[in-house]
Amino acid sequence: MTKEKKVQQIAELTEILSGSNVVYVADLEGMDAATTSDFRRQAFKNNIKIRVVKNTLLQKAMESIDGKNYSEMFPTLKGNTAILVGDTGNGPAKMIREIRRKSDKPIIKSAFIDDSVYVGDNYEELSNIKSKEELVGEIIGLLQSPIKNLIGALQSGQNTITGVLKTLENK
């Protein structure tokens, strides 16, 4: 590969990485054609970009990005490497979990999710990560719950008092 192509690929990888807060590094080696096709199809449906990369070029691209620290991921950049870039933190992990039900590949080497680095093939844990929107929704729901219970109790109490008064009035 010529130096110009390497510089171009590093620039492309830098653009991809700087535009996303969800980056998974996975090993796709050993996947048969049917599994690979299924994996790519699911990635397309889930709006996850897959790209097989050279480890040295990926590391240089990661090093060139300001504001994001990928250094903990560098030891995992060995062997066959593909990056999966998604919109939600648990999207690629859920997709890998579905594929892993039928096959023992792909293997997650590491993941960068919202400034946190996860190392190892812990796809079950990563698939349970909630997005910021999901967490905000849960917090709002928890905050609304006591208020709804109070309003419900007051309304039911009002009906009870009204019923008692009507009964006494009728007697």
C-alpha positions as semicolon CSV with decimal commas, in nm:
position;residue;x (nm);y (nm);z (nm)
1;M;0,000;0,000;0,000
2;T;0,142;0,337;-0,096
3;K;0,198;0,613;0,155
4;E;-0,071;0,828;-0,008
5;K;-0,330;0,550;0,032
6;K;-0,231;0,504;0,395
7;V;-0,266;0,877;0,463
8;Q;-0,604;0,875;0,288
9;Q;-0,726;0,576;0,492
10;I;-0,608;0,734;0,817
11;A;-0,800;1,050;0,726
12;E;-1,115;0,847;0,649
13;L;-1,086;0,654;0,974
14;T;-1,028;0,977;1,168
15;E;-1,343;1,123;1,017
16;I;-1,545;0,811;1,102
17;L;-1,416;0,794;1,459
18;S;-1,451;1,163;1,536
19;G;-1,812;1,159;1,417
20;S;-1,926;0,887;1,656
21;N;-1,928;0,815;2,028
22;V;-1,988;0,442;1,975
23;V;-1,700;0,240;1,830
24;Y;-1,658;-0,135;1,868
25;V;-1,342;-0,320;1,765
26;A;-1,419;-0,680;1,673
27;D;-1,253;-0,990;1,530
28;L;-1,446;-1,134;1,235
29;E;-1,184;-1,394;1,142
30;G;-1,317;-1,743;1,090
31;M;-1,673;-1,643;1,006
32;D;-1,814;-1,835;0,712
33;A;-1,973;-1,659;0,415
34;A;-2,333;-1,710;0,530
35;T;-2,266;-1,573;0,878
36;T;-2,071;-1,279;0,739
37;S;-2,354;-1,196;0,498
38;D;-2,610;-1,220;0,776
39;F;-2,391;-1,003;0,999
40;R;-2,354;-0,731;0,735
41;R;-2,728;-0,741;0,656
42;Q;-2,818;-0,694;1,021
43;A;-2,565;-0,413;1,053
44;F;-2,722;-0,233;0,758
45;K;-3,071;-0,273;0,910
46;N;-2,951;-0,138;1,246
47;N;-2,762;0,156;1,092
48;I;-2,423;0,020;1,203
49;K;-2,125;0,074;0,978
50;I;-1,870;-0,208;0,949
51;R;-1,522;-0,162;0,813
52;V;-1,229;-0,401;0,815
53;V;-0,914;-0,203;0,894
54;K;-0,541;-0,236;0,941
55;N;-0,445;-0,216;1,305
56;T;-0,161;0,034;1,262
57;L;-0,377;0,270;1,054
58;L;-0,660;0,249;1,305
59;Q;-0,424;0,325;1,593
60;K;-0,280;0,627;1,411
61;A;-0,632;0,753;1,340
62;M;-0,728;0,706;1,706
63;E;-0,417;0,890;1,821
64;S;-0,492;1,186;1,592
65;I;-0,835;1,257;1,744
66;D;-0,843;1,530;2,008
67;G;-1,078;1,499;2,302
68;K;-1,115;1,120;2,291
69;N;-0,878;0,882;2,463
70;Y;-0,862;0,548;2,284
71;S;-0,527;0,445;2,439
72;E;-0,676;0,160;2,646
73;M;-0,792;-0,002;2,322
74;F;-0,446;-0,012;2,160
75;P;-0,343;-0,351;2,311
76;T;-0,651;-0,511;2,149
77;L;-0,546;-0,401;1,800
78;K;-0,393;-0,733;1,696
79;G;-0,491;-0,984;1,432
80;N;-0,800;-0,943;1,217
81;T;-0,978;-0,618;1,309
82;A;-1,307;-0,463;1,206
83;I;-1,467;-0,152;1,349
84;L;-1,839;-0,123;1,407
85;V;-1,969;0,231;1,439
86;G;-2,323;0,285;1,560
87;D;-2,562;0,543;1,698
88;T;-2,654;0,372;2,026
89;G;-2,411;0,227;2,277
90;N;-2,576;-0,112;2,291
91;G;-2,668;-0,150;1,922
92;P;-2,356;-0,335;1,800
93;A;-2,351;-0,553;2,113
94;K;-2,714;-0,657;2,063
95;M;-2,641;-0,742;1,702
96;I;-2,335;-0,947;1,800
97;R;-2,539;-1,125;2,068
98;E;-2,792;-1,234;1,804
99;I;-2,519;-1,365;1,573
100;R;-2,341;-1,539;1,862
101;R;-2,650;-1,749;1,931
102;K;-2,571;-1,939;1,609
103;S;-2,192;-1,899;1,590
104;D;-1,893;-1,833;1,814
105;K;-1,784;-1,531;1,606
106;P;-1,755;-1,228;1,593
107;I;-1,559;-1,156;1,907
108;I;-1,556;-0,809;2,061
109;K;-1,201;-0,698;2,134
110;S;-1,289;-0,360;2,285
111;A;-1,547;-0,084;2,270
112;F;-1,552;0,293;2,311
113;I;-1,892;0,417;2,427
114;D;-1,947;0,780;2,531
115;D;-1,588;0,834;2,655
116;S;-1,575;0,496;2,835
117;V;-1,358;0,208;2,717
118;Y;-1,460;-0,156;2,758
119;V;-1,204;-0,428;2,692
120;G;-1,294;-0,791;2,631
121;D;-1,566;-1,002;2,479
122;N;-1,843;-0,899;2,720
123;Y;-2,124;-0,859;2,466
124;E;-2,393;-0,955;2,718
125;E;-2,298;-0,668;2,949
126;L;-2,256;-0,421;2,664
127;S;-2,598;-0,509;2,520
128;N;-2,756;-0,403;2,852
129;I;-2,605;-0,054;2,842
130;K;-2,875;0,208;2,816
131;S;-2,853;0,517;2,601
132;K;-2,870;0,865;2,752
133;E;-3,225;0,905;2,622
134;E;-3,337;0,580;2,789
135;L;-3,179;0,685;3,120
136;V;-3,340;1,031;3,110
137;G;-3,677;0,868;3,035
138;E;-3,641;0,632;3,332
139;I;-3,545;0,916;3,565
140;I;-3,842;1,125;3,453
141;G;-4,069;0,825;3,505
142;L;-3,931;0,770;3,855
143;L;-3,978;1,136;3,941
144;Q;-4,336;1,139;3,811
145;S;-4,439;0,822;3,991
146;P;-4,477;0,966;4,346
147;I;-4,668;1,267;4,214
148;K;-4,907;1,043;4,019
149;N;-4,961;0,826;4,328
150;L;-5,035;1,132;4,543
151;I;-5,281;1,275;4,292
152;G;-5,451;0,935;4,259
153;A;-5,482;0,902;4,637
154;L;-5,625;1,252;4,671
155;Q;-5,877;1,190;4,392
156;S;-5,990;0,857;4,538
157;G;-6,015;1,016;4,883
158;Q;-6,232;1,292;4,740
159;N;-6,469;1,036;4,592
160;T;-6,486;0,848;4,924
161;I;-6,567;1,161;5,123
162;T;-6,828;1,265;4,866
163;G;-6,987;0,918;4,881
164;V;-7,000;0,921;5,260
165;L;-7,160;1,267;5,262
166;K;-7,425;1,163;5,007
167;T;-7,505;0,853;5,211
168;L;-7,545;1,059;5,528
169;E;-7,757;1,311;5,340
170;N;-7,992;1,039;5,216
171;K;-8,042;0,898;5,567
